[in-house]
């Protein structure tokens, strides 16, 4: 757990150090930005090195935490996303709250491996709340206008509402089994009845908020529109990773047939609604940030299909982890490109604001092009393998019943709808006009962030096993 502890404790120290930062008109804002970002990067690198040189014990653990594939995958996904997000934050973090911002961000990044390694309901809930509570802080400090305050209040109230579902579900699980240990709980699934299935459905409801699944998705468009681009990128990725890893942790692959009969149909219905609502509402948007919010909802629907294959067929969770890795590269890369355009003085609120952007900011436009092609799921990008593997896994499960075949067809239908609105954004970038002036302000950290994302998006097409 040393990588997670490094990030959580380091973030706490940065948050406390904000009390010592010089304020006022004479302070060196540029210097504070630089060393806060460098300290954050150093903590991420340290956490990565601790993980790389870690000696894995033969006994993976039976107590509060256990180290297995889920723990390792969540750690890598957190560090990957954390590196990109810190680079994005270098130029965009709120200058008046740098310590609080970087501290909260590092705690959120470190909380994802805590969720991934949890082997107990208590540690799992602790990890989830270590993501939620800093999110309230970050939303409140990145934008101080009415839209920012509205986004903060909406997220806070809905998060508390979703946590109530989660806690009610885990309290039932504890009551049925008499233990908070997840391995003990899963070993008792075989003899469990409908009440256990009801408890798991409540847990799913609580986690649906974190992964922006229908019907707990309502906050996403308003929050994405009311906060900064970097904060929207944070919320589109870190809670989603934690939510799906938590689902794997709670349910494992040990569901009995009676529980599967209840849980899997709920997942299928939720997946279908999430794909349809996300894509249809995204296709109707002219506001770019709301479009990205609904796009995030749609991706959750695809990921929930991968989750059903994991539960029904004891499939490898690598498909889900690979999708999350590809999602990190293409989505965070797109947000980084938009951030560079905005930092250079361009507008990024509406799709029309990107008209002719290739002739004003060619590097960022090319980066967005690769990310959008990956979101569509076309070859030569990681997004192709991400969607293809989920589709084929769903088809493979269709040998048992026709419902999986129907879900695979529905996924293909939704992918076509998504291609339409992604292409609408892509075509705007290359609309030619002589009226637009170049955007010459350069932000190195944002450029490095989306360059990493673009390179990973292309490389992972040729070596998908690395994902």
Beta strands, then each sheet from edge to edge (+ up, - down):
end
